């Protein structure tokens, strides 16, 4: 494009109407502690306020400003504005619940509020990030600053398990408070917390600012997760370049660098989420989508959990109207007739059809055993299996020279 003459230049913007994608997969949450705030006065109306234990729903950074969460809000030690702005930068169509509890004394205490927040959100949140304001005081010489995060992981594990039991499944994303990149990282795989992830990434410049010295870029992670299909890995290079305003370079919590070159592999093996660069392409990218459990687990990655959680919600929604309904049986042997078997199988298949057509699962199988004795048990058993999509975590190429001499 040539040099423009003097003129009035109009840039057409999108997103001002606050329109949202019909997908519920992007509905997310941010749980934090911090100060109350008051938004600007609008006309004759009283200004809106940010208060403790009150659920707010945001569609943009501007919505956050209306309740007093601006860049100045973070100067008190919170990182709420930074995390919210990074969430919407990654996913401008995002849908974000926020909930504040300044009474939480520890990181783990704050995480306990995840269940309350999800309940007040009517189970709509699919993923929840937690940030904690406050310094950590070690109780003994052997107590590590990172223990606050380990305690939060244990609490988050309980919260995700309880949420699933209550039919409100969600992922919890934690910032690795107290993480020190110059020291050996604790292995997170033994926590058995399949629904919990720990991110220790932070923009290198931001990590050295006093306001954000013990903060991780959990808002970037939350935004990427909400933007992704449930089957997509947020480390997918082609889709998830993380660099942008407020997050431009690879860094870690606290601003320290990895102690050795091999430390990155160790950190990855120990199930942390951090950022990296790739030779041959610009940008900043996540290393993977680890959860705090062993890599052999079916739910070792965020996308596996999101896929099974979405399938769980859809199948339950389809079958729930059938609870306490009459079920015809064969009058001669009490088994389920083909019409009943087919009806329930079709119902479940239809519920998952959209996931299949959207490429979120590779295939599905539904089976209702006709030989089950429903007259004795009053229990109808349905087996649903989904084949997930694969992830090309490593691409192996055999590449060499070829001499065509003498081949004719």
Long-range contacts (C-beta under 8 A, 24 or more apart in sequence): 14-92, 15-60, 15-92, 15-93, 18-59, 18-60, 19-93, 20-59, 20-93, 20-95, 21-93, 24-124, 24-126, 25-126, 25-226, 25-229, 25-230, 25-306, 25-310, 26-91, 26-93, 26-94, 26-95, 26-126, 26-226, 26-227, 27-95, 27-97, 27-121, 27-124, 27-125, 27-126, 27-226, 28-87, 28-94, 28-95, 28-96, 28-97, 28-125, 28-126, 28-127, 28-128, 28-129, 28-222, 28-225, 28-226, 29-96, 29-97, 29-98, 29-99, 29-117, 29-118, 29-121, 29-125, 29-127, 29-128, 29-129, 29-170, 30-80, 30-83, 30-84, 30-87, 30-96, 30-97, 30-98, 30-99, 30-128, 30-129, 30-130, 30-131, 30-219, 30-222, 31-98, 31-99, 31-100, 31-101, 31-110, 31-111, 31-113, 31-114, 31-117, 31-128, 31-129, 31-130, 31-131, 32-78, 32-79, 32-80, 32-83, 32-98, 32-99, 32-100, 32-110, 32-130, 32-131, 32-132, 32-133, 33-100, 33-101, 33-102, 33-103, 33-104, 33-110, 33-132, 33-133, 33-134, 34-73, 34-76, 34-77, 34-78, 34-80, 34-100, 34-102, 34-133, 35-73, 35-76, 35-78, 35-102, 36-68, 36-102, 37-67, 37-68, 37-69, 37-73, 38-67, 38-68, 39-65, 39-66, 39-67, 39-68, 40-65, 40-66, 42-66, 50-100, 51-100, 52-100, 52-101, 52-102, 52-103, 53-99, 53-100, 53-101, 53-116, 54-99, 54-100, 55-97, 55-98, 55-99, 55-117, 55-120, 55-121, 56-97, 56-98, 56-99, 57-95, 57-96, 57-97, 57-98, 58-84, 58-96, 58-97, 58-98, 59-94, 59-95, 59-96, 60-88, 60-92, 61-85, 61-88, 64-98, 69-98, 74-211, 74-212, 75-211, 76-133, 77-133, 77-134, 77-211, 78-131, 78-133, 79-131, 79-133, 79-211, 79-212, 79-215, 80-131, 82-206, 82-212, 82-215, 82-219, 82-246, 83-129, 83-131, 83-217, 83-218, 83-219, 83-222, 84-219, 85-219, 85-246, 86-217, 86-219, 86-220, 86-223, 86-246, 86-247, 87-129, 87-219, 87-220, 87-222, 87-223, 87-226, 88-223, 89-220, 89-223, 89-244, 89-245, 89-246, 89-247, 90-219, 90-220, 90-222, 90-223, 90-224, 90-226, 90-227, 90-242, 90-244, 91-223, 91-224, 91-226, 91-227, 94-223, 94-226, 94-227, 95-226, 97-121, 97-124, 97-125, 104-132, 106-132, 106-134, 106-148, 106-151, 107-132, 107-134, 107-136, 107-148, 107-149, 107-151, 107-152, 107-177, 108-148, 108-151, 108-152, 108-154, 108-155, 110-152, 111-152, 111-155, 111-156, 111-159, 111-172, 111-174, 112-155, 112-159, 114-156, 114-159, 114-163, 114-170, 114-172, 115-159, 115-162, 115-163, 115-166, 118-163, 118-168, 118-170, 119-166, 119-168, 123-163, 123-166, 123-167, 123-168, 125-168, 125-170, 126-169, 126-170, 126-171, 126-226, 126-306, 126-309, 127-170, 127-171, 127-172, 127-173, 127-222, 127-225, 127-226, 127-306, 128-170, 128-171, 128-172, 128-173, 129-172, 129-173, 129-174, 129-175, 129-218, 129-219, 129-221, 129-222, 130-156, 130-172, 130-173, 130-174, 130-175, 130-218, 131-175, 131-215, 131-218, 132-175, 132-177, 135-214, 136-177, 136-178, 136-214, 144-178, 144-186, 145-177, 145-178, 145-180, 146-176, 146-177, 146-178, 146-179, 146-180, 146-186, 147-178, 148-177, 148-178, 149-174, 149-175, 149-176, 149-177, 149-178, 149-179, 149-198, 150-186, 150-191, 152-177, 153-188, 153-191, 153-193, 153-196, 153-198, 153-292, 154-191, 154-193, 156-193, 156-195, 156-196, 157-191, 157-192, 157-193, 157-195, 157-196, 157-292, 160-193, 160-194, 160-195, 160-196, 161-195, 163-195, 164-195, 164-309, 164-312, 167-313, 167-316, 169-195, 169-305, 169-309, 169-312, 169-313, 170-195, 170-309, 171-195, 171-196, 171-197, 171-225, 171-291, 171-302, 171-305, 171-306, 171-309, 172-196, 172-197, 173-197, 173-199, 173-218, 173-221, 173-222, 173-225, 174-198, 174-199, 174-218, 175-199, 175-200, 175-215, 175-216, 175-217, 175-218, 175-253, 176-200, 176-216, 176-253, 176-272, 177-214, 177-215, 177-216, 177-253, 178-214, 178-253, 179-216, 179-252, 179-253, 179-254, 180-254, 180-256, 181-252, 181-253, 181-254, 181-256, 181-257, 181-258, 181-259, 181-263, 182-256, 182-257, 182-258, 182-259, 183-259, 184-259, 184-266, 185-263, 185-266, 185-267, 185-270, 185-272, 186-270, 187-269, 187-270, 187-271, 188-270, 188-271, 188-272, 188-290, 188-292, 189-270, 189-271, 189-292, 189-293, 189-294, 189-295, 190-294, 191-292, 191-293, 192-292, 192-293, 192-294, 193-291, 193-292, 193-293, 194-291, 194-292, 194-293, 194-297, 194-299, 194-300, 194-305, 195-291, 195-299, 195-305, 196-291, 196-292, 197-221, 197-273, 197-289, 197-290, 197-291, 197-292, 197-302, 198-271, 198-272, 198-273, 198-292, 199-272, 199-273, 199-274, 200-252, 200-253, 200-267, 200-272, 200-273, 200-274, 201-250, 201-251, 201-252, 201-253, 201-273, 201-274, 201-275, 201-286, 202-251, 202-252, 202-253, 202-254, 202-255, 203-246, 203-247, 203-248, 203-249, 203-251, 204-249, 204-250, 204-251, 204-255, 205-248, 205-249, 205-251, 206-246, 206-247, 206-251, 207-251, 207-252, 207-253, 207-254, 207-255, 208-255, 213-254, 213-255, 214-253, 214-254, 215-253, 216-253, 217-247, 217-275, 220-247, 221-273, 221-286, 224-286, 225-302, 225-306, 228-303, 229-358, 229-359, 229-360, 230-303, 230-306, 230-307, 230-309, 230-310, 230-355, 230-360, 231-303, 231-306, 231-307, 231-359, 231-360, 231-361, 231-388, 231-389, 232-303, 233-288, 233-289, 233-301, 233-302, 233-303, 233-391, 233-393, 234-286, 234-289, 234-302, 234-303, 235-285, 235-286, 235-287, 235-288, 235-289, 237-278, 237-281, 237-283, 237-285, 240-285, 240-286, 241-282, 241-283, 241-284, 241-285, 242-275, 242-283, 242-284, 242-285, 242-286, 243-282, 243-283, 243-284, 247-284, 248-284, 249-284, 250-275, 250-276, 250-277, 250-284, 251-275, 271-295, 271-300, 288-393, 301-391, 303-388, 303-391, 304-388, 307-355, 307-360, 307-361, 307-386, 307-388, 307-389, 308-386, 310-355, 310-360, 311-352, 311-355, 311-361, 311-384, 311-386, 314-351, 314-352, 314-354, 314-355, 315-348, 315-351, 315-352, 315-384, 317-351, 318-347, 318-348, 318-350, 318-351, 319-344, 319-347, 319-348, 319-382, 322-347, 322-380, 327-374, 327-380, 329-374, 329-375, 334-373, 334-374, 334-375, 335-370, 335-371, 335-372, 335-373, 336-368, 336-369, 336-370, 336-371, 336-372, 336-374, 337-370, 338-370, 340-368, 341-368, 341-370, 344-368, 344-380, 344-382, 345-382, 348-382, 348-384, 352-384, 352-386, 355-386, 359-389, 360-389, 361-386, 361-387, 361-388, 361-389, 362-387, 362-388, 362-389, 362-390, 363-387
